[in-house]
Amino acid sequence: MADAALKLGFIGIGTMGWPMAANLVKAGFAVTVFDLSEARGRDFVRQHPAAIATMALVDMAAQDIVVTMLPTGRIVSEVLLAGQKSAFLLNVKAGTLVIDMSSSEPTGTRELAAKLAGKGVILLDAPVSGAEPRAKAATLTIMIGSDNSAAVERARPVLAAMGNRLFVTGGSGSGHACKALNNLLGATAFAATCEAVMIAERFGLDPTVLVDILNVSTGKSFISEVVIKDHVIDGKFATGFKLGLMAKDVQIAADLADAVGLDAPVTHLVNQRWAQALGRLGFDADNTEAFKDWKP
C-alpha cells in the first residue's frame, strides 16, 4: 500500500521512465514528473493523475524520494549536481532519498553518492532489466545497491510498484555493476549467435532450423529464444532497445574489468564489436541492427 503522504519525484519519462512512473501513480503514490521535453511532461499528466514540476529541479528538490531514469550516469550527475545552476543540490533537504534507475557507471555512482551525502542525501542505485513490455507490466527485475540498509527498506515499496524481482546486490554501485555485467552477457550472446547464423548461411544451412536446434540444445539463450528469429532472421530489427545504450553498457562492463585489474579479453573483444557497430550505425539504431554491420 502506497504512502499517500510521501512526495515522489520522477526525472526522465522516456521509453522506460514513462511506464515506470505510470505504475507508481497507479500504486497510489503522489508523483511529480520532470522531463527535458515539457510537451512530454504535459502529455503524461494529461493521461495520469500526477503533477508536473513547474519549477523543474527546484520542485524535485522538495520531494521525499526522487527517481532518476536517464540515458547515462554522466547525465544523472549533471542533472543532480549542476542542472539549472545546481538547483537540486542547492535546494534539496537532508534525508532525501535518490534512486538512480538508469544504467550508470558503478564508479561514477560511488562518486555521486559521496557528493550527495555531503548534503545529507542518500543515493541508491537500482537499475532494471526487462525492457519496455515489463516496464509496462511492472514486472521489471531491479538490482539494488546501497551502503544503507535502512534506505533500501524505505525504497522497497516504491521499487515494488515497478518490479516483481528485487535483488539487494551489495554496496553503492553494485546494482549498476550487475546491470552492466548482465548486458555484457546479453551482448556477447547476441554477437556469438549472429556469427553462428552467418556461418550457417554461408554453409547453406537454413538459419531458422539452426535456431530451432539451439533452442532445444546447449546453445540456447534469451537471445536465441526471443531475439534472433523475430528481429534478425525475419528482418524486423525492432526490439526497442537502442544500439547506443547496449554499446554503453558493454563499455561500462569493460571499464569495470579494467578498474578491478582483471584481464578480460572476451569482454574487450565484444566491446570492440559493439563500438564498431555504434560508430557505423549510430546511437538510435535498434541494437539488433548490429547484425547488419557485422555481416560481410
FENHU-V425459 format. One record per residue. RES is the residue in one letter. OMEGA is omega in radians with two decimals (NA if undefined). Layout:
RES/OMEGA ; RES/OMEGA
This chain:
M/-3.09 ; A/3.04 ; D/-3.06 ; A/-3.14 ; A/-3.12 ; L/3.11 ; K/-3.01 ; L/3.08 ; G/3.12 ; F/-3.12 ; I/3.09 ; G/-3.11 ; I/3.08 ; G/-3.07 ; T/3.13 ; M/-3.06 ; G/-3.13 ; W/-3.13 ; P/3.11 ; M/3.10 ; A/3.12 ; A/3.12 ; N/3.06 ; L/3.08 ; V/3.14 ; K/-3.13 ; A/3.08 ; G/3.11 ; F/3.03 ; A/-2.97 ; V/2.97 ; T/-3.05 ; V/3.04 ; F/3.07 ; D/3.12 ; L/3.05 ; S/-3.14 ; E/3.13 ; A/3.12 ; R/3.09 ; G/3.12 ; R/3.10 ; D/-3.11 ; F/-3.08 ; V/3.01 ; R/-3.09 ; Q/-3.06 ; H/3.12 ; P/-3.14 ; A/3.09 ; A/3.08 ; I/-3.10 ; A/-3.08 ; T/3.08 ; M/3.03 ; A/-3.00 ; L/3.02 ; V/3.09 ; D/3.12 ; M/-3.13 ; A/-3.13 ; A/-3.10 ; Q/3.08 ; D/3.11 ; I/3.13 ; V/3.09 ; V/3.02 ; T/3.08 ; M/-2.98 ; L/-3.00 ; P/-3.07 ; T/3.06 ; G/3.10 ; R/3.13 ; I/3.09 ; V/-3.14 ; S/-3.14 ; E/-3.13 ; V/-3.03 ; L/-3.05 ; L/-2.98 ; A/-3.06 ; G/-3.13 ; Q/3.14 ; K/3.04 ; S/-3.08 ; A/-3.12 ; F/-3.04 ; L/-3.10 ; L/-3.03 ; N/-3.07 ; V/-3.14 ; K/3.09 ; A/-3.13 ; G/3.08 ; T/3.11 ; L/3.07 ; V/3.12 ; I/3.12 ; D/-3.12 ; M/3.08 ; S/2.99 ; S/-3.02 ; S/3.14 ; E/-3.09 ; P/-3.14 ; T/3.07 ; G/3.10 ; T/3.12 ; R/3.11 ; E/3.13 ; L/3.13 ; A/-3.13 ; A/3.14 ; K/3.12 ; L/3.12 ; A/3.09 ; G/3.07 ; K/-3.12 ; G/-3.13 ; V/-3.14 ; I/3.10 ; L/2.95 ; L/2.92 ; D/-3.07 ; A/3.13 ; P/-3.00 ; V/2.97 ; S/3.12 ; G/3.10 ; A/-2.97 ; E/-3.12 ; P/-3.14 ; R/3.01 ; A/3.12 ; K/-3.09 ; A/-3.10 ; A/-3.14 ; T/3.13 ; L/2.89 ; T/-3.07 ; I/-3.10 ; M/-2.93 ; I/3.09 ; G/3.12 ; S/3.01 ; D/-3.02 ; N/-3.07 ; S/3.11 ; A/3.11 ; A/3.09 ; V/-3.14 ; E/3.09 ; R/-3.12 ; A/-2.97 ; R/3.13 ; P/3.11 ; V/-3.12 ; L/-3.13 ; A/3.08 ; A/-3.12 ; M/-3.10 ; G/3.14 ; N/3.05 ; R/-3.09 ; L/-3.13 ; F/2.99 ; V/-2.93 ; T/-3.11 ; G/-3.06 ; G/-3.11 ; S/3.13 ; G/-3.06 ; S/3.08 ; G/3.12 ; H/3.07 ; A/3.13 ; C/-3.13 ; K/-3.14 ; A/-3.13 ; L/3.06 ; N/-3.12 ; N/3.01 ; L/-3.13 ; L/3.07 ; G/3.13 ; A/3.11 ; T/3.11 ; A/3.13 ; F/-3.13 ; A/-3.11 ; A/-3.13 ; T/3.06 ; C/3.12 ; E/3.09 ; A/3.11 ; V/3.14 ; M/3.11 ; I/3.14 ; A/-3.13 ; E/3.14 ; R/-3.12 ; F/3.14 ; G/3.09 ; L/3.01 ; D/-3.08 ; P/3.10 ; T/3.09 ; V/3.11 ; L/-3.10 ; V/3.08 ; D/3.11 ; I/3.12 ; L/-3.01 ; N/3.01 ; V/-3.08 ; S/-3.03 ; T/3.11 ; G/-3.08 ; K/3.04 ; S/3.02 ; F/-3.13 ; I/-3.12 ; S/-3.09 ; E/-2.94 ; V/-2.90 ; V/-2.90 ; I/-3.07 ; K/-3.04 ; D/-2.96 ; H/3.13 ; V/-3.09 ; I/3.14 ; D/3.03 ; G/-3.13 ; K/3.12 ; F/-3.03 ; A/3.09 ; T/-3.11 ; G/3.12 ; F/-3.01 ; K/3.11 ; L/-3.12 ; G/3.13 ; L/3.09 ; M/3.13 ; A/3.11 ; K/-3.12 ; D/3.10 ; V/3.09 ; Q/3.10 ; I/-3.14 ; A/3.12 ; A/3.11 ; D/3.13 ; L/3.08 ; A/3.11 ; D/-3.08 ; A/3.14 ; V/3.06 ; G/-3.12 ; L/3.01 ; D/-3.05 ; A/-3.03 ; P/3.12 ; V/3.12 ; T/-3.09 ; H/3.07 ; L/3.10 ; V/3.10 ; N/3.12 ; Q/-3.13 ; R/-3.13 ; W/3.09 ; A/3.10 ; Q/3.14 ; A/3.12 ; L/-3.12 ; G/-3.08 ; R/-3.04 ; L/3.11 ; G/-3.03 ; F/-2.96 ; D/3.07 ; A/3.04 ; D/-3.07 ; N/-3.13 ; T/3.11 ; E/3.03 ; A/3.10 ; F/-3.11 ; K/-3.13 ; D/-3.09 ; W/-3.05 ; K/-3.13 ; P/NA
